[in-house]
Amino acid sequence: MEQIVIIGNGIAGITCARHIRKNSDAKITVISAESDYFFSRTALMYVYMGHMKWNHLKPYEDWFWEKNRIGLKKAWVETIDFEEKTLHFSTEETLNYDKLVLATGSVYNKFGWEGQDLKGVQGLVSKQDLELLEENTQNCKKAVIIGGGLIGVELAEMLKTRNIEVTFLIREEAFWHNVLPIQDAQMISKHIKSHGVDLREETELDKIVANENGRVKSIITNSGEEIECQLVGLCTGVRPNVDFLKNSSLETDKGILVDEFLQTNIKDVYAIGDCAQLKQPLSHRKPIEAVWYAGRMMGETLAQTLTGNAIKYKPGNWFNSAKFFDIEYQTYGNVSAKPGDNEMHFHWQHKENTKAITIAFDANSNKFLGINTFGIRMRHSVFDQWLNENRKIDHVLANLKQANFDPEFYTRYEKEIFKSFKENLQKF
Ligand SMILES: Cc1cc2nc3c(=O)[nH]c(=O)nc-3n(C[C@H](O)[C@H](O)[C@H](O)COP(=O)(O)OP(=O)(O)OC[C@H]3O[C@@H](n4cnc5c(N)ncnc54)[C@H](O)[C@@H]3O)c2cc1C
């Protein structure tokens, strides 16, 4: 019987395993060094904040795996012999495969700062990181978070629930301005500050200083300021977890290079999820997309190919969602952080600074390019359709109500949004 081995029990690996099982009787083994069972990484923060127990993060009951004949192995794969199709574990055990799926996820970045390996300095990606955070914040009064991304803002919220003072250093002039247009970024900056976080824009880490026990006692910023702290959160992004695959015949760049069928340069070896880097991404999509739904889509797609129905990975229009303390954010299509000459933005913001819409459209053709929404829930399918149908901005504005989950919102704000749009447009 064919043996399919998957390294990684995250959303990508597990989705792939489940969909293989739907179509095939192949022997499936999923390996992970991190946890016995698949869990929802995106909900790690809720365990720390006490809203959920660890067991609530498991989308499937523990019996699910045996019932579906998906073998689970908790072990660390140290090296892979691609010639012999053999995995070598850190325990000296080995396992052979016919087909191999690499779904090894991400690790957090460290950029060689002095003091980055001190006790009390950590990122937040894995179950072990969460356990370490519990330990590191037992007697913690003050923390510094480095890097203004989605994990950084989650960590700030987590620490605030334990009454830990948080200073948050970001390189950009406003929060996540490498992704969000300036007005959106400034609104989120204000919102984060309104939660008592000492957010420092345009401030970078220079080094981390140890006390006499080898624990962090402070950090020094690039302007020479010393900030005392007992915890440093390293949140300057993640990168594909591929270090153990370097120096092998597998082609890697930042991630594991794959073609449109998610196949690597080696026959019968595939890569999906955060660790995969598409050699030729679709236009407006990035080669590495470390987000939950991309991992799920890759897992589903690859399972088809592995069970005899080869299909290309086609992720469609970009979308994503996140939460910045109380503000829910959704994005569909492409809204550039720093739009070029051909991209125009319409921005509407409620005076309370918790609701906003930014719509991007093409300056020449008026084609709708994408939308960011804050504090307003929108229907994904409606925007997806408008993007696929190449709708114009006036169609989107006239029909925005259709996309909204909350009809009351429109009764209250529709006029204001239209008025603002007219005024803004005249300025362009
Ligand atoms: C705190 C946090 C919040 C997030 N929030 C969001 C969100 O709101 N929305 C969103 O879209 N995305 C979010 N993400 C990103 C999302 O969780 C990831 O994109 C997704 O989980 C990646 O899934 P994956 O299957 O590719 O890899 P992973 O879930 O990382 O799984 C990979 C597994 O492989 C194991 N592994 C790796 N190498 C080996 C080896 N050599 N031997 C054995 N096992 C190995 C790892 O230990 C790990 O268990 C968040 C991430 C974090 C950390």
The ligand as an ORCA input file, in Angstrom:
! r2SCAN-3c Opt
* xyz 0 1
  C      -0.022     33.696     17.365
  C      -0.436     33.512     15.924
  C      -1.623     34.057     15.469
  C      -2.019     33.895     14.145
  N      -3.200     34.444     13.739
  C      -3.582     34.281     12.449
  C      -4.828     34.805     11.999
  O      -5.574     35.456     12.753
  N      -5.193     34.585     10.702
  C      -4.395     33.881      9.846
  O      -4.754     33.688      8.674
  N      -3.218     33.351     10.255
  C      -2.793     33.535     11.523
  N      -1.603     33.014     11.933
  C      -0.796     32.260     10.957
  C      -1.312     30.817     10.845
  O      -1.498     30.300     12.125
  C      -0.331     29.989     10.028
  O      -0.318     30.526      8.714
  C      -0.698     28.515      9.971
  O      -0.943     27.982     11.235
  C       0.411     27.718      9.289
  O       0.018     26.405      9.163
  P       0.989     25.294      8.592
  O       0.175     24.049      8.523
  O       1.666     25.770      7.380
  O       2.148     25.126      9.680
  P       2.134     24.971     11.260
  O       0.796     25.132     11.853
  O       3.207     25.862     11.752
  O       2.554     23.461     11.483
  C       3.837     22.995     11.192
  C       4.171     21.879     12.160
  O       5.298     21.165     11.662
  C       6.135     20.830     12.748
  N       7.492     20.595     12.251
  C       8.271     21.464     11.570
  N       9.449     20.898     11.270
  C       9.412     19.646     11.777
  C      10.336     18.569     11.810
  N      11.548     18.667     11.242
  N       9.972     17.432     12.422
  C       8.756     17.328     13.001
  N       7.836     18.307     13.004
  C       8.165     19.458     12.397
  C       6.040     22.062     13.619
  O       6.499     21.777     14.922
  C       4.555     22.355     13.550
  O       3.842     21.618     14.478
  C      -1.196     33.159     13.258
  C       0.004     32.600     13.709
  C       0.382     32.766     15.027
  C       1.662     32.158     15.502
*
